[in-house]
Structures are given as structure tokens and as C-alpha cells.
Amino acid sequence: MTTLLKTEDLLVQFGGLKALDRLSVSFDAGAIVGVIGPNGSGKTTFFNAITGLYQPTSGTIVLDGEDITDLPTADVFRHGVSRTFQRCRLCLDMSVVDNVMVGRHHKVDAGFFSNVFRRSRYRKSLKESVEVSREALANFSGSLAENLFEPVSKFNMIDRRRIEVCRALVAEPKLLLLDEPAAGMTLDETREFMDDILRIRDLYPRMTIVIIEHEMDVMQRVAETCVVLSFGRKISEGPFEQVIADPWVQEAYLGKRS
Ligand SMILES: Nc1ncnc2c1ncn2[C@@H]1O[C@H](COP(=O)(O)OP(=O)(O)OP(=O)(O)O)[C@@H](O)[C@H]1O
């Protein structure tokens, strides 16, 4: 199995606080990895450092053999990293398809020259993007694919999450980062969403998925391996059942060692 993402001694410091404390991880291409840990343990900081939102204080991030440590967010995206955020980040008044197509903006040349002098090529690439978006949505929900031009505000939480995931997927990433995708969902929606994640895995078998989630049922069902963070440090790593039985993990979560 080839390594897709490797971080070495990744340190992210805010003043005296080490949000990530010399974190070294290595994720295989095609793996589904869960990142768990108590509140404030550095999970989102890990995603923010990978995607260039936070500049690491020191350490390295290598994606598919290329050093992306100090790249700005847009370049990290072009290297094949897409993500979703803890809080839904969709334009609610815009249509489903417009929101999804944002993920393919780099594939459509919408500049003035293209718009005026290469109109047919521009139209073709726009049409292609609509079709790719429709196909991505159809994989998760027939109703979304049939209501492409409806505003996002009409849809419930699970469909909004699906739209966000499709926006990330249409960019054709090598690495997909999902930050608490089940947040705000009911129990039934969460279960449905777990099936969606497994469907993503079947549809995009070479893509690595890293998921932050507090719902342990989700982790148990979808993650092949888990990394546990506490105060920015990796305290355990391995299959879900193994890490959850680890006394260090129990101490971090429950405050006592068994
Ligand atoms: N921009 C920032 N400035 C200062 N401190 C920050 C910043 N971002 C994160 N932190 C701090 O870094 C630590 C890790 O935060 P982070 O959001 O990564 O934790 P988390 O594990 O994702 O938490 P949660 O499960 O609550 O989302 C926290 O103490 C947080 O307050």
C-alpha cells in the first residue's frame, strides 16, 4: 500500500499553547482513518494545518510524495486536498448545483476572454460541470439530483451535508477531510450518513478519507484505523476496538485509568 499523507513532528503553536504537539502520522492511499479525541485536543487544527489555513510552527506535511507544508490553501486544494467544515458552509440562497460546482471552479475558465471569445468551449465546460455535479449528487440522493436548481435552504441537514461532500468530491481529491460530518443530525440521519461514507469509499477506492467525529458509532462502523489525540499529542493509533480499550485513551476521555 502506498502512503498518501505523512506528517512528521508537526507542531502548531498559539503563543504558549501547543495545539498540535509534534504529530507524526502516515495514512495509506485508499484508507478511511478516524481522528478522535476530547474537545480541544487538536483535531480541527490538524485539518487546518494540512489545508494551509494554519501555518505549522515546525514539522512537515507530505502529500503523495510532495512537500505541501507551507503552501497556501488554494495550492493545497490544487494538490488534491478537499474538506468539509464542522459548521455547514453552503450558500443557502444559491441552488444545489451552484454550490456543488464551486468545487470544480478550477476546471472552468470563466474569465472575460473565455466568456467572450471562447464561448462554445466555456459553455461546454460549464455543461460538463453541471453533469459531473448531478452524477455526484445522484450517488447519494435521487431527490437532490432531481432538484439541482432548488435553493439549498429547502433541504434538511443530511442533504446539506451531502451537498458539501459532493462539492468536495467533484474536485476529484486524493485526500478528503470530513470534520464532524454527522454534527447536528438525528440518529437516523447519522446512520444514513454512515452508509453514504461507505458508498464514497466504494465509488472512490483510491481516495483517502480522514474523518473527525465524536459519534463513536460512526467511527466503529466506518474507520479502518483511528488516531487518538489528547492535548495535541497522538496517544494511540490502531483499529477502533484496540484504541478504545487503551488505558491512555480511557484516561483522556473519562479522566481515569482502568
Ligand atoms: N486560531 C486559534 N488561536 C488560538 N488558539 C486556537 C486557535 N485554533 C485552535 N486553538 C486552540 O487549539 C486547541 C485545539 O483546538 P481544536 O479546535 O483543534 O480542537 P478540536 O479537537 O478540534 O476540538 P473540538 O472537538 O471541540 O472541535 C484548543 O485549545 C483551541 O482553543
Ligand as a Chemical Component Dictionary entry (heavy atoms), coordinates in Angstrom:
data_LIG
# 
_chem_comp.id                   LIG 
_chem_comp.type                 NON-POLYMER 
_chem_comp.pdbx_formal_charge   0 
_chem_comp.three_letter_code    LIG 
# 
loop_
_chem_comp_atom.comp_id 
_chem_comp_atom.atom_id 
_chem_comp_atom.alt_atom_id 
_chem_comp_atom.type_symbol 
_chem_comp_atom.charge 
_chem_comp_atom.model_Cartn_x 
_chem_comp_atom.model_Cartn_y 
_chem_comp_atom.model_Cartn_z 
_chem_comp_atom.pdbx_ordinal 
LIG N1  N1  N 0 -6.739  30.234 15.870 1  
LIG C1  C1  C 0 -6.505  29.848 17.126 2  
LIG N2  N2  N 0 -5.973  30.698 18.025 3  
LIG C2  C2  C 0 -5.711  30.306 19.294 4  
LIG N3  N3  N 0 -5.963  29.076 19.765 5  
LIG C3  C3  C 0 -6.512  28.183 18.930 6  
LIG C4  C4  C 0 -6.809  28.520 17.559 7  
LIG N4  N4  N 0 -7.341  27.423 16.960 8  
LIG C5  C5  C 0 -7.378  26.463 17.900 9  
LIG N5  N5  N 0 -6.893  26.914 19.057 10 
LIG C6  C6  C 0 -6.743  26.153 20.300 11 
LIG O1  O1  O 0 -6.067  24.947 19.985 12 
LIG C7  C7  C 0 -6.588  23.854 20.731 13 
LIG C8  C8  C 0 -7.078  22.785 19.788 14 
LIG O2  O2  O 0 -8.237  23.264 19.139 15 
LIG P1  P1  P 0 -9.012  22.404 18.038 16 
LIG O3  O3  O 0 -10.135 23.243 17.540 17 
LIG O4  O4  O 0 -8.054  21.904 17.053 18 
LIG O5  O5  O 0 -9.556  21.191 18.912 19 
LIG P2  P2  P 0 -10.591 20.050 18.498 20 
LIG O6  O6  O 0 -10.004 18.773 18.971 21 
LIG O7  O7  O 0 -10.936 20.157 17.073 22 
LIG O8  O8  O 0 -11.839 20.433 19.410 23 
LIG P3  P3  P 0 -13.425 20.159 19.173 24 
LIG O9  O9  O 0 -13.641 18.682 19.327 25 
LIG O10 O10 O 0 -14.070 20.936 20.276 26 
LIG O11 O11 O 0 -13.767 20.674 17.808 27 
LIG C9  C9  C 0 -7.702  24.429 21.616 28 
LIG O12 O12 O 0 -7.175  24.716 22.897 29 
LIG C10 C10 C 0 -8.089  25.702 20.890 30 
LIG O13 O13 O 0 -8.600  26.670 21.780 31 
# 
loop_
_chem_comp_bond.comp_id 
_chem_comp_bond.atom_id_1 
_chem_comp_bond.atom_id_2 
_chem_comp_bond.value_order 
_chem_comp_bond.pdbx_ordinal 
LIG N1  C1  SING 1  
LIG C1  N2  SING 2  
LIG C1  C4  DOUB 3  
LIG N2  C2  DOUB 4  
LIG C2  N3  SING 5  
LIG N3  C3  DOUB 6  
LIG C3  C4  SING 7  
LIG C3  N5  SING 8  
LIG C4  N4  SING 9  
LIG N4  C5  DOUB 10 
LIG C5  N5  SING 11 
LIG N5  C6  SING 12 
LIG C6  O1  SING 13 
LIG C6  C10 SING 14 
LIG O1  C7  SING 15 
LIG C7  C8  SING 16 
LIG C7  C9  SING 17 
LIG C8  O2  SING 18 
LIG O2  P1  SING 19 
LIG P1  O3  DOUB 20 
LIG P1  O4  SING 21 
LIG P1  O5  SING 22 
LIG O5  P2  SING 23 
LIG P2  O6  DOUB 24 
LIG P2  O7  SING 25 
LIG P2  O8  SING 26 
LIG O8  P3  SING 27 
LIG P3  O9  DOUB 28 
LIG P3  O10 SING 29 
LIG P3  O11 SING 30 
LIG C9  O12 SING 31 
LIG C9  C10 SING 32 
LIG C10 O13 SING 33 
# 
